[in-house]
Amino acid sequence: MKEWRVVATPCNNVCRIDDASGWCVGCLRTLGEIAAWASVDDDERRAVLAELPARREQLRSLRRDRSEESPSP
């Protein structure tokens, strides 16, 4: 009998990699995590999901830093 996975993908169809962080700006996973998602078990999926809130804050910080560095017109 096939085991059903209960941990769903965090993908929200906003698929674009941020150059500075290497994370997808939609789901905050790396390309490697995205590619491996279908083949990893739920424990590994939960481990990735646990990292996403901190990544979201880091990405916000990176964006703030970039906007402060941009010259105003």
C-alpha positions as CSV (number, residue, x, y, z in Angstrom):
1,M,0.0,0.0,0.0
2,K,1.3,3.5,-0.9
3,E,1.9,5.9,1.9
4,W,0.1,9.2,1.4
5,R,2.0,12.4,2.1
6,V,0.3,14.8,4.5
7,V,2.7,17.8,4.3
8,A,1.6,19.9,1.3
9,T,3.9,22.0,-0.8
10,P,4.2,25.7,0.2
11,C,4.2,26.6,-3.5
12,N,1.8,29.5,-4.3
13,N,2.7,29.8,-8.0
14,V,4.9,32.9,-7.6
15,C,7.9,31.2,-9.0
16,R,10.9,33.6,-9.2
17,I,14.3,33.1,-7.6
18,D,15.7,36.0,-5.6
19,D,19.4,36.4,-6.8
20,A,20.7,37.5,-3.4
21,S,19.2,34.7,-1.3
22,G,18.7,31.9,-3.8
23,W,15.2,31.4,-2.6
24,C,11.9,31.4,-4.5
25,V,10.2,34.7,-3.6
26,G,6.8,32.8,-3.5
27,C,7.5,29.8,-1.4
28,L,11.0,30.7,0.0
29,R,12.5,27.3,-0.9
30,T,15.8,26.8,-2.8
31,L,15.8,25.2,-6.3
32,G,17.2,22.0,-4.7
33,E,14.4,21.9,-2.1
34,I,11.8,22.5,-4.8
35,A,13.2,19.8,-7.1
36,A,13.4,17.3,-4.2
37,W,10.0,18.0,-2.7
38,A,8.2,15.1,-4.4
39,S,10.7,12.6,-3.3
40,V,11.4,13.6,0.3
41,D,9.5,12.3,3.3
42,D,7.2,14.3,5.5
43,D,9.9,14.8,8.2
44,E,12.2,16.4,5.6
45,R,9.3,18.5,4.4
46,R,8.5,19.7,7.9
47,A,12.2,20.6,8.4
48,V,12.0,22.9,5.3
49,L,8.7,24.4,6.3
50,A,10.2,25.2,9.7
51,E,12.8,27.3,8.1
52,L,10.4,29.4,6.0
53,P,9.4,32.0,8.6
54,A,13.0,33.0,9.3
55,R,13.7,33.1,5.5
56,R,10.7,35.4,5.0
57,E,12.2,37.8,7.6
58,Q,15.6,37.6,6.0
59,L,14.2,38.3,2.5
60,R,12.3,41.3,3.8
61,S,15.5,42.6,5.4
62,L,17.4,42.1,2.1
63,R,14.7,44.0,0.2
64,R,14.8,46.8,2.7
65,D,18.5,47.0,2.4
66,R,18.3,47.1,-1.4
67,S,15.7,49.8,-1.4
68,E,17.8,52.0,0.9
69,E,20.8,51.5,-1.4
70,S,18.8,52.6,-4.5
71,P,19.1,56.3,-5.3
72,S,16.0,58.3,-5.1
73,P,14.9,60.1,-8.3
